[in-house]
Amino acid sequence: MRESSSFGFDGSRGGGEKPRVGAAQGEPAREHVAHDDFAELLSAGAALEAVRAESKRLAGMLSSPIASERLSAAVGLGAVGDAGCVPSLAEALYDEDRTVAEAAETSLGTIWLRAGTDEAVECLVRGLSRLDAEDCAGASRAFTRAIEHDPSYAEAHVQRGIALLLSPCDPPTPAVVRAALEDFERAAALAPEHFMAYAGAGNCLLSLGDLERAASAHRRAVAINPNLECSMEALAMIRRRLPR
């Protein structure tokens, strides 16, 4: 919009000019704000590069011959790691030192949890709180909102599958189990190293009576995480039930 002349001079031709309070006076302020914004962007970019460098350094430490260094790396990646660190942490699940393997498992869970958009993560955390309160319906709604915010958020699919299986129906109806199975399969497609997605799918298939596919899903979970007791127990049960 064009400025009114009242924001210009006072009409005198001498030294009685008043300082402008319109565009001319505002421009330096806007320039200062723009400069500050640019400085903040540079600072944020530098911080992001520092985090990436630290993640790369820690991922390299996972192959250290010293167990304490591998443990520090596995724990540290839980704080600064992202999806790019998942393959290295998945390899660490096979570490000969069980504490390193357990730390890698915990860090993978943390990375998967924060892998969504800010809005999606907020919804997921709210859903986990509802799940802790045994409000499975409320948890499922929150996880659905997380998926709506970020359809590629694998952890939201996993947690909604869990919430569906924990619903008040005991046992869950076949329709509910199939819905949970879809969530676990979607999560596995989005995050191929997510062992809990395969374990969840295996449990659904077991509930539906598809023992062969259930065994295949649990074997895949154990192939990723050799210390996953729930899948090892499920495989032992399936072996007892399958015809010899």
Helices and strands as residue ranges (DSSP letters): G 5-7, H 23-61, H 67-80, G 83-85, H 86-92, H 98-113, H 118-132, H 136-149, H 154-165, H 174-190, H 195-207, H 211-224, H 229-241
